[in-house]
Amino acid sequence: MDPNIIAPGRHEPLRTGAIGTGLAMERLHWPALSRLRHHVIPVAFAEPNGGSAARFQSETGLPGSARYADYRQMLESADIDAVVILLPIPMLFDAAKASLEAGKHVFCEKPPGGDLDRAREFLELERAHPDRILFVAENFFYRDDLRLARLHLDQGVIGRVHTMSWRISGQYVPSAGTFSSTPWRHQPGYRGGTHLDGDIHMMAAMRLLLGDVAKVHGLVQHANSLMGGPSTFVLNLEFANGTVGNYSAIHPEIVVPPDDSRLRL
């Protein structure tokens, strides 16, 4: 993350506050941020959970005074340029809105809301703060292999795409130390369940390679009593460029035999 992208003309490190320091920070964001210490430095964090707060302090070396129980207090009190928001999906919008209104740049976990209305509100939120950056994290969009595949498609190296197919299956149950263990994922406050949380990456990959979807027909199934939301959905897709295809995501609580999970074009 180049600070000049965030604030033109500045060369000192970007002072960053974290809202939420649980598994996403521990497993995904901090390993990256720790390698960018010349560009990004943590100066404050908001985390009500004592265990998560202690682990983050140990990793970062931040003093106890850098911790806030309420992120709104952090936004009012801490001298920060940007915030990293790592909260459950239903809480993302309010935190992003408060951070932008406090004059901070925002790096927010995906997805932008738990339904279409909230996603539209996220877009309006960005338009309402043109002087601030609101970035929703979706890492598949920046994968080198997918970008290279898109380049080959654009250049006609492998011809025109007629069809696509992608089938992802596997047992999905709460497992200690993994994202599935997070209580808010067991009974999520949004309709999509694991698909909105995890399969959004696959949607991003398909849109990166094939563009927007023009038509979709889908079926869902509830076959997992341990995780909230639908366990399975099967989509038939027609893309704006004429490609047709199928995407299946199957996550029951029973053991699923190994399957070929590669995207095929």
N, C-alpha and C positions, 0 to 999 in steps of 0.2 A: 504494500500500500504506500504509494508515494504521497507525502504530505503536500506536495505542490498541486496534486489533483484535488485535494480537499480545500486547500486555502492557498491560492496563487501568491507567490512571492515569499512564502514562509519556508524555512529550512529546519527549524527546530522540531523535535519529535512531537507528534500529535498526542495530546493528553487525553486519555481515554478512561471512561467509566463503564463498568459492566453492570448490567441489570440481569441478575441470575447467574450463578456460578456452579451449576450442577453438572450432570454428565456431558452435556453439549460443550460446555466450557472446558471441562477436564479432558475429554477425548478428542475434540475437534478444533476448538478455537484457540485454546491456550498453546498447544503445540505449534500452531502457526504464528500466533502473536509473539511468542517468546523468541522466534527467529527474526523478528522485525523490531528489535529493541532500539535500533538507531532511528526508526521512523515512528514507532508507536510505543508509548509507555503507559502502563496502567497507573492511575493515581487514586481511584476510588472504586467502590463496588457496593451494590445493594443486594443483600442476600439474607433472608430471614432464617434460613436453616443453618444451625450452628455447625454441623458437620461439613457441609459444603463450603461455608465461609472459612473454616479452619484449614481445609485443604487448599483453597485458593490463596489464602495468606501464606501458607507454607511454600507454595509454588512461586509466588510473586515476590515475597519478602515485604509485602505491604504491612504497615502497622495497623493495630487494632482501630486506630482513629480513622482509617480510610474506609471502614465498613459502616454501612447504613442499613437499617432494617427496612426502610421505606425508600423506594427509588425517587419518589417526589422530593423527599428531603435532600437526597443526593444531588438532584438537579438544581435545587435552590442554593445548596451550600458549597458544593465542590467546584473547583476551578478546572473544568474539563472542556475540551473541544468537541468530542464525539462520544457516542455511547454504543455499546454492543448489547443488543437485547436478545436474551436467551431464556424465554419464558414459554409456558404452555400456550398452544395456539390461541385459545380464547382471550388471552391477556396481551397479545402482541400489539393490537391496534392502540389501546389506551396508553401503553408505555411509549409507543412510537409518537403518538400525538403529543403527549406531555413533553417528550424530549425535543421535538421540533419546536414547539411553542416556547421552550426554554432556550432556544437558539443553538441547539446542538445538531451536529450531523448524526445520522443514524445508520447503523449496520444492524439489520433486523433478521432474525431467523425466519425461515419459510414455514408455511405458506402465508400469503397476505390475507389472513382471515380464514374463518371456518366456513364461510359460504360466499355466494356470488355478491350479495349486497355489501358485505364487509370488504371484499376485494375491491369493489368499485369505490368504497370509501377510502381505501388505501391510495388509490389513484388520485382521488380528489385531494387527499392529504398532501401528496407530493406536489400537486399543482398549486396548493395554497402556500407552499414554502419554497419558492423558486430559488431562494438564496441558500438553501440547505440541501444536502444530499441525503436522500432516503434510498438505501440499497437493501433489497431483500435477498438474502443469501440462497442461492441455488447452484451448487457446485458442478452439476453435470453440464451446465451451459458453458463451462470453461474448461472442460476436459480436452486434453490435446488430441486423444484418439477420435473423439466425436467431431472436433473442429476439423481434423484432417479429412474425415469421411465427408463432412459437408463441403470442403474444398473440392474433393474429387467429384462430388455430385454436381457442384456448380460448374466445374470445368468440363463436364461430360466424360470424364475418364472411364466411368463404369456404365455409361448409358443412362437411359431414363428408368426411373423406378416405377414398376407396375404394382407390386404388392409388398406389404410388410407383415411380419408375424412376430409376436413376442409373448412368451409364456413363462411366468415366474411363479414357482410354487415352493412351499415349504411350511413345515409346522411353525406356528407362531404362538408361543406361550410365555408368560412372565418368567424371566431367567435372571437370577441375581447378577448384578454388575453390568447388565446390558440395558439398552434403551427400553426394551419391553418390560423391564421391572418398574418403570416409572408409574406411580399410581394414577396420574391423570390420563395415561394411555389405556388403562384397564377399562375405565368408564369415561370416555372422552366427552367433552361438552360440545361436540360437533358431529355431523352426520357421517362423515367419511371414514372414521376410524383410522386404522393403519394405512389405508390407501391415501388419505389426505396427508398423512404425516410422512409416509415413506415413498409411496408410488408416484408422488408428485415429481420425483427425480426422473422416472421413466417417461412421464408426460413431457418434461422439459427436453429430454433426449429426442423423443419423436418429433416434437415441434422444431427443434434445432435442425434436424435432418430433413424433414418433410414439409415444414411450414404449418399453417393453421389447419384445423379440422373444420370441414364444411358440414358434415353430417355424422351423427353418432347414434348407435342403438346399443343399449346396455342392459344386462341382467345382473342382479345381485343375489347373494345367498348368505344367510346367517348360519354358520356352522362352527362357531367358536364361542363357547360360553365363558371363556376366560378373558377375552379381550373385547372391548366394546366396539360397536359398529359392525358393518358387514364384513364377513371373513373373505368373501370371494366376489369378484365381479369379472364379467366377460364383456368386452366391447367390440363391436364391429364399427369400423371407422372409414370415412371417406374424406380424404384431404383435399384442400382447395386446388392442389396441383394435379388431381386426378388419381393419385395413388389410393388404393383400397387396402384394408388390412384388418388384423385382429390383435387385440391385446387382452391377455388373461392374467389375473393376479389371484392366486389361490393360497390362502393362509388359514387352514383349519387348526384345531387343537390336536388332531391326531397326527401320527407320524406320516410323512409323505416321502415316497421313494425319491431318490435323486433324479433330477430332471435337467434337460438342456435349457438353460436360461438365457441363451444368446439371442439378441435381436437379429432378425433375418430380413434382408431387403432383396 
